[in-house]
């Protein structure tokens, strides 16, 4: 084994399994990357030894899309492992996740689950593993997301479900469980350089609140990424004191429970911000407060006019201005 890899071998108190993995490695030109040309298939299927990486997607969501694994190809045998010799904390916006010393499956988690659920299609070949020595949280995130974007084809919702799993976000609606608010998360957070995990961590309580009051199952005329984003921002901004929080939650519940055929236009002219917001969305911009050609869209030019209107309306509601 390459001498630089040897220097990184764990001490005696670290699991012997890490040493076993490193002993199988063949060096590359990168001292922190190596190859195991023949990793035993049974080892790959051992969840206790090769652990699921903490921020991985929700594998269950993709199982139905992996019928391609029934036709075994050589590329299906390529995986990636992270070897963590000394534990570290993965710091997100509002969470700290402990990454303990061990061996983690960085690429191949969904395949492994598929083979576990459908053992008749489990290949008999050994695997080729790219092994990365991961020394800190930044490497952990950078390397993992490089596999998301370049190899696995993991999309935005997949990244959200992985982040929600890692930060223990508890949701029940289909939209939330499937990560179907990725664009809303990007709009509400505002920093395109931040990771999805950081964004989910920042809005963790708000995501759970929106799910609990029914925003993700609201009327289809209201349901869109900009509306989700406005609700996330409102929930974050007006989360205290108690009276303010209660009024904000009541507003979210009104949005969630109002349908196009019941009560969204009052009999008087005393409209509040929520009424204006819902009327414009239910009637596809008939008042002209938001141009119909930008409504519900998420391209750059369409986001600002929608968010300006939605947040202004919510502020009027919070201030009890009719």
C-alpha positions as CSV (number, residue, x, y, z in Angstrom):
1,X,0.0,0.0,0.0
2,X,1.1,3.6,-0.7
3,X,3.2,5.0,2.1
4,X,1.1,8.2,2.3
5,X,-2.0,6.1,3.0
6,X,-0.1,4.1,5.6
7,X,0.6,7.3,7.5
8,X,-3.2,7.8,7.8
9,X,-4.0,4.4,9.2
10,X,-6.0,4.6,12.5
11,X,-4.7,3.9,15.9
12,X,-5.4,0.7,17.8
13,X,-8.6,2.0,19.4
14,X,-10.2,2.6,16.0
15,X,-12.2,-0.2,14.5
16,X,-10.1,-2.9,12.9
17,X,-12.4,-2.7,10.0
18,X,-10.9,0.7,8.9
19,X,-7.5,-0.9,8.9
20,X,-8.8,-3.8,6.8
21,X,-10.2,-1.4,4.2
22,X,-7.0,0.5,4.0
23,X,-5.0,-2.6,3.7
24,X,-7.0,-3.5,0.5
25,X,-6.2,-0.1,-1.1
26,X,-4.1,0.4,-4.1
27,X,-2.5,3.9,-4.2
28,X,-3.3,6.5,-6.8
29,X,-1.5,9.8,-7.5
30,X,-3.6,11.5,-4.9
31,X,-2.4,10.5,-1.4
32,X,-5.9,10.8,0.0
33,X,-7.6,8.7,-2.7
34,X,-7.1,5.0,-3.5
35,X,-8.8,2.1,-5.2
36,X,-9.9,-1.3,-4.0
37,X,-10.1,-3.3,-7.3
38,X,-12.0,-6.2,-5.8
39,X,-14.2,-5.4,-2.8
40,X,-16.2,-8.3,-1.6
41,X,-19.9,-8.0,-2.4
42,X,-20.9,-9.3,1.0
43,X,-19.0,-6.5,2.6
44,X,-20.7,-4.0,0.4
45,X,-24.1,-5.4,1.7
46,X,-23.1,-5.2,5.3
47,X,-24.8,-2.0,6.7
48,X,-23.0,-2.3,10.1
49,X,-19.5,-2.3,8.6
50,X,-20.0,0.0,5.6
51,X,-22.4,2.6,7.0
52,X,-25.0,4.6,5.2
53,X,-23.7,8.2,4.8
54,X,-25.7,10.5,7.0
55,X,-26.8,13.1,4.5
56,X,-27.7,10.6,1.7
57,X,-30.9,11.0,-0.2
58,X,-34.0,9.0,0.8
59,X,-33.2,5.9,-1.1
60,X,-36.8,4.6,-0.9
61,X,-37.9,7.3,-3.3
62,X,-35.8,6.0,-6.1
63,X,-36.3,2.3,-5.9
64,X,-39.0,2.1,-8.5
65,X,-36.7,4.0,-10.9
66,X,-33.9,1.4,-10.7
67,X,-35.3,-1.4,-12.7
68,X,-32.1,-0.9,-14.8
69,X,-30.2,-2.8,-12.1
70,X,-32.0,-6.0,-13.3
71,X,-29.7,-5.9,-16.3
72,X,-26.3,-6.0,-14.6
73,X,-23.7,-3.7,-16.1
74,X,-20.1,-3.2,-15.1
75,X,-20.8,0.4,-14.0
76,X,-23.2,-0.9,-11.4
77,X,-20.1,-2.3,-9.6
78,X,-18.5,1.1,-9.1
79,X,-18.9,2.6,-5.6
80,X,-17.2,5.2,-3.4
81,X,-16.2,4.9,0.2
82,X,-15.3,7.6,2.8
83,X,-12.9,6.6,5.5
84,X,-13.1,8.8,8.6
85,X,-10.1,8.2,10.9
86,X,-10.9,10.8,13.5
87,X,-14.5,11.9,14.1
88,X,-15.6,15.5,13.5
89,X,-18.8,17.5,13.7
90,X,-20.6,18.5,10.5
91,X,-21.9,22.0,11.2
92,X,-25.0,23.1,9.5
93,X,-27.0,26.3,10.1
94,X,-28.8,25.1,13.2
95,X,-27.5,21.5,13.7
96,X,-24.3,19.6,14.5
97,X,-24.0,16.1,13.2
98,X,-21.3,13.9,14.7
99,X,-19.4,11.9,12.0
100,X,-17.8,9.1,13.9
101,X,-14.7,7.2,12.8
102,X,-15.7,4.5,10.3
103,X,-16.3,3.6,6.7
104,X,-19.2,5.2,4.9
105,X,-20.8,4.4,1.6
106,X,-20.7,7.7,-0.3
107,X,-22.0,6.5,-3.7
108,X,-24.1,3.3,-4.0
109,X,-26.6,3.6,-1.2
110,X,-29.6,3.3,-3.4
111,X,-28.2,0.4,-5.3
112,X,-27.4,-1.4,-2.0
113,X,-31.0,-0.9,-0.8
114,X,-32.4,-2.2,-4.2
115,X,-30.3,-5.4,-3.9
116,X,-31.4,-5.8,-0.3
117,X,-35.1,-5.6,-1.3
118,X,-34.7,-7.6,-4.5
119,X,-32.0,-10.2,-3.8
120,X,-32.7,-12.1,-7.0
121,X,-30.9,-9.3,-8.8
122,X,-27.9,-9.2,-6.5
123,X,-24.8,-9.6,-8.8
124,X,-22.1,-12.1,-7.8
125,X,-19.3,-9.9,-9.0
126,X,-16.9,-8.0,-6.7
127,X,-17.0,-4.2,-6.7
128,X,-14.5,-1.5,-7.6
129,X,-14.4,1.0,-4.7
130,X,-12.8,4.5,-4.9
131,X,-11.7,5.2,-1.3
132,X,-11.4,8.7,0.0
133,X,-9.7,9.6,3.3
134,X,-12.0,12.3,4.8
135,X,-10.4,14.4,7.5
136,X,-13.0,17.2,8.1
137,X,-16.5,18.3,7.6
138,X,-15.7,20.5,4.5
139,X,-14.1,17.6,2.7
140,X,-17.0,15.4,3.7
141,X,-19.6,17.8,2.2
142,X,-17.6,18.7,-0.9
143,X,-16.8,15.2,-1.8
144,X,-20.3,13.9,-1.2
145,X,-22.0,16.6,-3.2
146,X,-19.5,16.0,-6.0
147,X,-20.9,12.5,-6.3
148,X,-24.5,13.8,-6.1
149,X,-24.0,16.2,-9.0
150,X,-21.6,14.3,-11.3
151,X,-22.2,10.6,-10.8
152,X,-25.5,9.7,-9.2
153,X,-27.5,12.4,-11.0
154,X,-29.2,13.2,-7.7
155,X,-31.6,16.1,-8.2
156,X,-32.8,18.9,-6.0
157,X,-35.5,17.0,-4.1
158,X,-33.1,14.1,-3.5
159,X,-30.7,16.5,-1.8
160,X,-33.5,17.9,0.3
161,X,-34.7,14.5,1.5
162,X,-31.1,13.6,2.4
163,X,-30.7,16.8,4.4
164,X,-34.0,16.3,6.1
165,X,-33.0,12.8,7.1
166,X,-29.7,14.0,8.5
167,X,-31.2,16.8,10.5
168,X,-34.3,14.7,11.6
169,X,-36.9,16.9,10.1
170,X,-40.3,15.3,10.8
171,X,-42.9,15.8,8.1
172,X,-45.9,13.8,6.8
173,X,-47.1,15.4,3.6
174,X,-46.0,13.9,0.3
175,X,-44.6,17.2,-1.0
176,X,-42.5,17.6,2.1
177,X,-41.3,14.0,2.4
178,X,-40.3,14.0,-1.3
179,X,-38.4,17.3,-1.0
180,X,-40.7,19.0,-3.4
181,X,-39.9,22.5,-2.1
182,X,-36.3,22.8,-3.2
183,X,-36.8,26.0,-5.3
184,X,-38.7,27.6,-2.4
185,X,-35.8,26.7,-0.1
186,X,-33.3,28.4,-2.4
187,X,-35.5,31.5,-2.8
188,X,-36.1,31.9,0.9
189,X,-32.5,31.3,2.0
190,X,-31.1,33.6,-0.7
191,X,-27.4,32.4,-0.7
192,X,-26.7,30.3,-3.8
193,X,-23.4,29.2,-2.4
194,X,-24.9,27.5,0.7
195,X,-25.4,23.7,0.7
196,X,-28.9,22.2,0.7
197,X,-28.1,20.8,4.2
198,X,-27.4,24.3,5.5
199,X,-30.7,25.6,4.1
200,X,-32.7,22.7,5.5
201,X,-31.1,23.2,8.9
202,X,-31.8,26.9,8.9
203,X,-35.5,26.4,8.1
204,X,-35.9,23.1,10.0
205,X,-38.6,24.4,12.4
206,X,-40.4,26.3,9.7
207,X,-40.5,23.3,7.3
208,X,-42.1,21.3,10.1
209,X,-44.6,24.1,10.8
210,X,-45.6,24.5,7.2
211,X,-46.1,20.7,6.9
212,X,-48.1,20.6,10.2
213,X,-50.6,23.4,9.3
214,X,-51.1,22.1,5.7
215,X,-49.2,24.5,3.5
216,X,-47.8,21.7,1.4
217,X,-51.3,20.4,0.8
218,X,-53.0,23.7,0.1
219,X,-55.3,24.4,-2.8
220,X,-53.5,23.8,-6.2
221,X,-54.1,27.4,-7.3
222,X,-52.0,28.6,-4.3
223,X,-49.5,25.8,-4.3
224,X,-46.2,26.9,-6.0
225,X,-42.6,27.4,-5.0
226,X,-42.8,31.2,-4.5
227,X,-45.8,30.7,-2.2
228,X,-43.9,28.1,-0.2
229,X,-40.9,30.5,-0.1
230,X,-43.0,33.3,1.2
231,X,-44.5,31.1,3.9
232,X,-41.1,29.9,5.0
233,X,-39.8,33.5,5.3
234,X,-42.9,34.6,7.1
235,X,-42.7,31.7,9.6
236,X,-39.0,32.5,10.2
237,X,-39.5,36.3,10.6
238,X,-42.6,36.3,12.8
239,X,-41.7,33.4,15.1
240,X,-41.8,35.5,18.3
241,X,-43.1,36.8,20.6
242,X,-46.0,34.4,21.4
243,X,-48.8,36.7,20.1
244,X,-47.0,37.4,16.9
245,X,-46.3,33.7,16.4
246,X,-49.9,32.8,17.0
247,X,-51.1,35.3,14.4
248,X,-48.6,34.1,11.9
249,X,-49.7,30.5,12.4
250,X,-53.3,31.5,12.0
251,X,-52.4,33.2,8.7
252,X,-50.7,30.1,7.5
253,X,-53.7,28.0,8.5
254,X,-56.0,30.4,6.6
255,X,-53.9,29.9,3.4
256,X,-53.8,26.2,3.9
257,X,-57.5,25.8,4.4
258,X,-59.0,28.2,1.9
259,X,-60.3,26.8,-1.4
260,X,-61.2,28.5,-4.6
261,X,-64.9,28.1,-4.1
262,X,-65.2,29.0,-0.4
263,X,-64.7,32.4,1.2
264,X,-61.5,33.8,-0.4
265,X,-63.3,36.9,-1.5
266,X,-65.1,38.6,1.5
267,X,-68.5,40.3,1.1
268,X,-67.1,43.7,2.2
269,X,-64.3,45.8,0.9
270,X,-62.3,45.2,4.1
271,X,-59.8,42.9,2.5
272,X,-56.6,42.2,4.5
273,X,-53.3,41.1,3.1
274,X,-54.1,37.4,3.0
275,X,-57.3,38.1,1.1
276,X,-55.5,40.1,-1.5
277,X,-52.8,37.5,-1.8
278,X,-55.3,34.7,-2.3
279,X,-57.6,36.6,-4.6
280,X,-54.7,37.4,-7.0
281,X,-53.5,33.8,-7.0
282,X,-57.0,32.2,-7.3
283,X,-57.8,34.5,-10.2
284,X,-54.5,34.2,-12.0
285,X,-53.5,37.9,-11.5
286,X,-56.8,39.5,-12.5
287,X,-56.1,42.6,-10.3
288,X,-52.7,43.1,-12.0
289,X,-50.8,43.2,-8.7
290,X,-48.6,40.4,-10.0
291,X,-48.3,40.0,-13.8
292,X,-49.9,36.7,-14.9
293,X,-46.9,35.9,-17.0
294,X,-44.6,35.7,-14.0
295,X,-47.0,34.2,-11.5
296,X,-45.9,30.8,-10.1
297,X,-42.7,30.9,-12.1
298,X,-39.2,30.5,-10.6
299,X,-36.9,32.0,-13.2
300,X,-34.8,34.9,-11.9
301,X,-36.9,37.7,-13.4
302,X,-40.2,36.3,-12.1
303,X,-39.2,35.7,-8.4
304,X,-38.7,39.3,-7.2
305,X,-42.2,40.7,-8.2
306,X,-43.9,37.7,-6.7
307,X,-42.0,37.7,-3.5
308,X,-42.4,41.5,-3.1
309,X,-46.2,41.1,-3.4
310,X,-46.5,38.0,-1.2
311,X,-44.4,39.3,1.7
312,X,-46.0,42.8,1.5
313,X,-49.4,41.1,1.8
314,X,-48.3,39.0,4.7
315,X,-46.9,42.0,6.4
316,X,-50.2,43.9,6.0
317,X,-52.0,40.9,7.6
318,X,-49.6,40.8,10.5
319,X,-50.0,44.5,11.1
320,X,-53.8,44.1,10.8
321,X,-54.0,46.6,8.0
322,X,-57.0,46.3,5.7
